[in-house]
Amino acid sequence: MSSRKFLSAVAALAVAAAILAPGPLRACSICRCGDPTFNALGTNVYQQNQFALSFDWNRYNKSQLTTHDEELGTEEDVENRYALTASYSFAERFIVSAQIPSSHRDLTETFPDEAEFESTTGLSDPEFYAAVRLWSSNFAPGLGRRAWISAGMGVKTPWGENDVEEDGVRLDEHVQPGTGATNLFGRISGLYLFDEKSALFSSVQYTGTGRNEFGYKYGDAVFANLAYERKLSEVLDAVLELNYRFAERDQESADGEVDPNTGGTVLYVTPRLLVNVFGNVILRAGAQIPVLEDLFGIQDEDVNYNAGLTVLF
């Protein structure tokens, strides 16, 4: 291996090592793991004047201990999220994206003598993101740029619905389609192409969450992702990911009172298949399987599912 290729590999692996280092934060109520840019665009993130549209369906499912009138019960939160994302890469160096999501959430609280059910559908929180490629290797024959490292920043707006009521009473925070708060996040990512058929992608993201007008604040979070992609045929790619998440406990009120059954650490293994249906139309499907949980209080994370369609122009 030449010294130039060696340095490229070391740079990519350094990013991967950094994202898997343990940290002090913990997991929020329902946080969405995985790198959304890689999920939608794969390794073709920085292409000259490329416009992409993607549509995704995600299903999230978790449960936790809850209390009502000093009675203990179980809260199960199931969310089906639909998101339309538009992105544009220009000068083979910059990428901007905007996402408009909607959410359908079912919340079931089960107590020894009764069960309560709440359901909502509405606009979730739109997001805007921009990234720049900080460094890249020289062009390699048949591969283009063999490696790159980029940094980006984004904002999740408070524009989603967070005041849904039933019979004049605001529904539980965990069933609201939007959070009602502004989040800021920063992300570092890197890519290394082993050859024309395989690549390694990694990213790390920190999200600082805001507090909504009802006093609720989801926990600040760190997300780390490591993905290996392998081309199986002209139309089929396989991806295997590790998705790691840390976040602080949620705060239920402006005085900082925490929900003891939020927060913790989760590691997912995510197998994914990509099918090039025709031209620049790509179908994606995957399952996010929790393999390590170290959660505060009493909680349980279930398998999440994702399916999507990306069209490149």
C-alpha positions as CSV (number, residue, x, y, z in Angstrom):
1,M,0.0,0.0,0.0
2,S,1.4,3.4,-0.9
3,S,2.0,6.1,1.8
4,R,-0.9,8.2,0.4
5,K,-3.4,5.3,0.6
6,F,-2.1,4.4,4.1
7,L,-2.7,7.9,5.3
8,S,-6.2,7.9,3.8
9,A,-7.1,4.6,5.6
10,V,-5.7,5.9,8.9
11,A,-7.8,9.1,8.6
12,A,-11.0,7.1,8.0
13,L,-10.3,4.6,10.8
14,A,-9.5,7.4,13.2
15,V,-13.0,8.8,12.6
16,A,-14.4,5.4,13.2
17,A,-12.5,4.9,16.4
18,A,-13.5,8.3,17.7
19,I,-17.2,7.7,17.3
20,L,-17.1,4.4,19.1
21,A,-15.4,5.8,22.2
22,P,-17.6,5.7,25.3
23,G,-19.2,8.9,26.6
24,P,-21.1,10.2,29.6
25,L,-24.5,10.9,28.0
26,R,-27.7,8.8,28.0
27,A,-30.7,8.0,25.8
28,C,-33.9,10.1,25.3
29,S,-37.5,9.0,25.1
30,I,-37.6,8.0,21.4
31,C,-34.4,9.0,19.6
32,R,-33.7,8.2,16.0
33,C,-30.4,6.4,15.5
34,G,-28.5,6.1,12.2
35,D,-27.0,8.7,9.9
36,P,-29.9,10.1,7.8
37,T,-27.6,11.4,5.0
38,F,-25.9,8.1,4.5
39,N,-29.2,6.3,4.8
40,A,-30.6,8.3,1.9
41,L,-27.6,8.8,-0.3
42,G,-25.2,6.0,0.6
43,T,-21.6,6.6,-0.4
44,N,-22.7,9.1,-3.1
45,V,-22.9,12.1,-0.7
46,Y,-20.6,14.5,-2.5
47,Q,-21.4,14.5,-6.2
48,Q,-21.2,17.4,-8.6
49,N,-24.5,19.2,-8.9
50,Q,-26.6,16.3,-7.6
51,F,-30.2,16.8,-6.5
52,A,-31.9,14.0,-4.6
53,L,-35.3,13.3,-3.2
54,S,-36.0,10.6,-0.7
55,F,-39.1,9.4,1.1
56,D,-38.7,7.3,4.3
57,W,-41.0,5.3,6.6
58,N,-39.7,4.5,10.1
59,R,-41.3,2.6,12.8
60,Y,-40.1,3.1,16.4
61,N,-41.3,1.1,19.5
62,K,-40.3,1.4,23.1
63,S,-41.8,1.0,26.6
64,Q,-41.1,2.4,30.0
65,L,-42.4,2.5,33.6
66,T,-45.0,5.2,34.2
67,T,-47.0,6.5,37.2
68,H,-50.5,8.0,37.5
69,D,-52.1,9.0,40.8
70,E,-49.2,7.2,42.5
71,E,-50.1,4.0,40.7
72,L,-47.4,2.2,38.7
73,G,-48.0,1.1,35.1
74,T,-46.4,0.5,31.7
75,E,-46.2,3.1,28.9
76,E,-45.7,1.8,25.3
77,D,-44.9,4.3,22.6
78,V,-45.2,3.3,19.0
79,E,-44.4,5.9,16.3
80,N,-44.8,5.6,12.5
81,R,-42.8,8.5,10.9
82,Y,-42.9,9.5,7.3
83,A,-40.3,12.0,6.0
84,L,-39.7,13.7,2.7
85,T,-36.1,14.9,2.3
86,A,-34.6,17.0,-0.5
87,S,-30.8,17.5,-0.8
88,Y,-28.4,19.1,-3.2
89,S,-24.7,18.7,-3.5
90,F,-22.7,21.3,-5.5
91,A,-19.0,21.9,-6.3
92,E,-18.3,18.4,-5.1
93,R,-17.8,19.9,-1.7
94,F,-21.0,21.2,-0.1
95,I,-24.4,19.6,0.6
96,V,-27.6,21.1,1.9
97,S,-30.8,19.3,2.9
98,A,-34.3,19.9,4.2
99,Q,-36.6,17.4,5.7
100,I,-40.4,17.6,6.3
101,P,-41.6,14.8,8.6
102,S,-45.1,13.7,9.7
103,S,-45.8,11.4,12.6
104,H,-48.5,9.0,13.7
105,R,-48.0,8.0,17.4
106,D,-49.9,5.6,19.6
107,L,-49.4,5.7,23.4
108,T,-50.8,3.0,25.6
109,E,-50.6,3.3,29.4
110,T,-51.5,0.0,31.2
111,F,-52.2,-0.1,34.9
112,P,-53.5,-3.0,37.1
113,D,-57.1,-1.9,36.9
114,E,-57.3,0.1,33.7
115,A,-55.6,1.0,30.4
116,E,-55.5,4.4,28.6
117,F,-54.9,4.9,24.9
118,E,-53.9,8.1,23.1
119,S,-53.2,8.6,19.4
120,T,-52.2,11.5,17.2
121,T,-51.2,12.3,13.6
122,G,-49.6,15.5,12.5
123,L,-46.7,17.5,11.4
124,S,-43.4,16.7,13.1
125,D,-40.4,19.0,13.4
126,P,-38.8,20.0,10.0
127,E,-35.0,19.9,9.9
128,F,-32.4,21.8,7.9
129,Y,-28.8,20.6,7.5
130,A,-25.6,21.8,5.7
131,A,-22.2,20.1,5.4
132,V,-18.8,20.8,3.9
133,R,-16.1,18.3,2.9
134,L,-13.1,19.3,4.9
135,W,-10.6,16.9,3.4
136,S,-10.4,14.4,0.6
137,S,-7.8,12.1,-0.9
138,N,-6.6,12.5,-4.5
139,F,-8.6,10.7,-7.2
140,A,-7.9,7.0,-7.4
141,P,-8.3,5.1,-10.8
142,G,-11.9,3.8,-11.0
143,L,-12.9,5.0,-7.6
144,G,-12.9,8.8,-7.7
145,R,-12.0,10.2,-4.3
146,R,-11.0,7.3,-2.1
147,A,-11.6,9.0,1.2
148,W,-13.1,12.1,2.7
149,I,-13.9,13.8,6.0
150,S,-16.7,16.3,6.4
151,A,-18.4,18.4,9.0
152,G,-21.9,19.8,9.2
153,M,-24.5,21.6,11.3
154,G,-28.2,21.6,11.4
155,V,-31.3,22.7,13.2
156,K,-34.5,20.9,14.1
157,T,-37.2,23.5,14.2
158,P,-40.1,23.8,16.7
159,W,-42.7,23.9,14.0
160,G,-44.2,20.5,14.6
161,E,-47.5,20.1,16.4
162,N,-47.0,20.0,20.2
163,D,-50.3,21.1,21.6
164,V,-52.7,18.4,20.4
165,E,-55.7,18.2,22.7
166,E,-58.6,15.8,23.4
167,D,-61.7,17.1,25.1
168,G,-59.9,20.3,25.9
169,V,-57.0,18.6,27.6
170,R,-53.4,18.5,26.1
171,L,-52.3,14.9,25.4
172,D,-49.2,13.4,26.9
173,E,-45.8,14.8,25.8
174,H,-44.7,11.5,24.4
175,V,-47.7,11.2,22.0
176,Q,-47.3,14.7,20.5
177,P,-46.2,14.7,16.8
178,G,-43.6,17.4,17.4
179,T,-41.4,18.4,20.3
180,G,-42.2,22.1,20.3
181,A,-38.5,22.9,20.8
182,T,-35.5,24.0,18.8
183,N,-32.6,21.5,18.6
184,L,-29.1,22.3,17.3
185,F,-26.8,19.5,16.1
186,G,-23.3,19.1,14.7
187,R,-22.0,16.1,12.8
188,I,-18.6,14.8,11.6
189,S,-18.5,12.0,9.1
190,G,-15.9,10.1,7.1
191,L,-15.7,7.7,4.2
192,Y,-13.1,5.2,2.9
193,L,-13.5,3.2,-0.3
194,F,-11.6,-0.1,-0.1
195,D,-12.3,-0.9,-3.7
196,E,-15.0,-0.4,-6.3
197,K,-17.3,-2.8,-4.4
198,S,-16.9,-1.9,-0.7
199,A,-16.7,1.1,1.5
200,L,-16.6,2.1,5.2
201,F,-18.6,5.1,6.5
202,S,-18.6,6.6,10.0
203,S,-20.2,9.6,11.7
204,V,-20.7,11.1,15.1
205,Q,-23.3,13.7,16.0
206,Y,-24.1,15.8,19.1
207,T,-27.6,17.2,19.6
208,G,-28.4,19.9,22.0
209,T,-32.1,20.0,22.7
210,G,-34.3,22.9,23.7
211,R,-37.2,23.3,26.1
212,N,-40.8,23.7,24.8
213,E,-43.3,26.1,26.1
214,F,-44.8,23.4,28.4
215,G,-41.4,23.0,30.1
216,Y,-40.5,19.7,28.6
217,K,-36.9,19.1,27.4
218,Y,-35.7,15.9,25.7
219,G,-32.2,14.8,26.8
220,D,-29.1,16.1,24.9
221,A,-27.8,13.2,22.9
222,V,-24.7,11.8,21.1
223,F,-25.1,9.5,18.1
224,A,-22.4,7.4,16.5
225,N,-22.6,5.3,13.4
226,L,-20.3,2.9,11.6
227,A,-21.4,1.3,8.4
228,Y,-19.9,-1.2,5.9
229,E,-21.4,-1.3,2.4
230,R,-20.7,-4.1,-0.1
231,K,-22.0,-4.3,-3.7
232,L,-23.4,-7.8,-4.3
233,S,-24.5,-7.3,-7.9
234,E,-25.2,-4.6,-10.4
235,V,-28.5,-3.9,-8.7
236,L,-28.1,-5.0,-5.1
237,D,-26.0,-3.6,-2.2
238,A,-25.8,-4.8,1.4
239,V,-25.1,-2.6,4.4
240,L,-24.3,-3.6,7.9
241,E,-24.3,-0.8,10.5
242,L,-23.6,-0.2,14.2
243,N,-25.7,2.6,15.6
244,Y,-24.7,3.8,19.1
245,R,-26.7,6.3,21.1
246,F,-26.1,8.3,24.4
247,A,-28.5,10.8,25.9
248,E,-29.4,12.5,29.1
249,R,-32.6,12.0,31.0
250,D,-35.6,14.0,29.8
251,Q,-36.6,17.0,32.0
252,E,-40.3,17.2,32.6
253,S,-40.5,20.8,33.8
254,A,-38.7,24.1,33.7
255,D,-37.2,23.5,37.1
256,G,-35.2,20.6,35.8
257,E,-37.2,17.7,37.3
258,V,-36.2,14.6,35.4
259,D,-38.2,11.6,34.2
260,P,-36.3,8.7,35.9
261,N,-37.3,6.2,33.2
262,T,-35.7,8.0,30.3
263,G,-32.0,8.0,29.5
264,G,-29.5,5.3,29.0
265,T,-27.3,3.7,26.3
266,V,-28.3,1.7,23.3
267,L,-26.3,-0.1,20.6
268,Y,-28.1,-1.3,17.5
269,V,-27.0,-3.7,14.8
270,T,-28.7,-2.6,11.5
271,P,-28.7,-4.8,8.4
272,R,-29.9,-3.0,5.3
273,L,-30.5,-3.8,1.6
274,L,-30.4,-1.3,-1.3
275,V,-31.9,-2.2,-4.7
276,N,-31.3,-0.1,-7.8
277,V,-34.7,-0.6,-9.4
278,F,-33.9,1.4,-12.5
279,G,-31.7,4.3,-13.5
280,N,-31.2,6.5,-10.4
281,V,-34.1,5.1,-8.4
282,I,-33.0,3.2,-5.3
283,L,-35.2,1.2,-2.8
284,R,-33.9,0.8,0.8
285,A,-35.1,-1.5,3.7
286,G,-33.6,-2.3,7.0
287,A,-34.2,-3.4,10.6
288,Q,-32.5,-1.8,13.6
289,I,-32.0,-4.4,16.3
290,P,-31.0,-3.5,19.9
291,V,-28.1,-5.7,21.1
292,L,-26.9,-3.6,24.1
293,E,-29.1,-1.7,26.5
294,D,-28.0,0.2,29.6
295,L,-31.0,2.3,30.3
296,F,-32.0,4.4,33.4
297,G,-35.0,3.1,35.4
298,I,-37.3,0.6,33.7
299,Q,-37.3,0.8,29.9
300,D,-37.1,-1.5,26.9
301,E,-36.2,-0.7,23.3
302,D,-37.7,-2.9,20.6
303,V,-36.7,-3.5,17.0
304,N,-37.1,-0.5,14.7
305,Y,-37.8,-0.7,11.0
306,N,-37.0,1.5,8.0
307,A,-38.0,1.5,4.3
308,G,-37.3,4.3,1.8
309,L,-37.0,5.4,-1.8
310,T,-34.3,7.7,-3.1
311,V,-34.3,9.3,-6.6
312,L,-31.1,10.9,-7.8
313,F,-31.2,13.6,-10.5
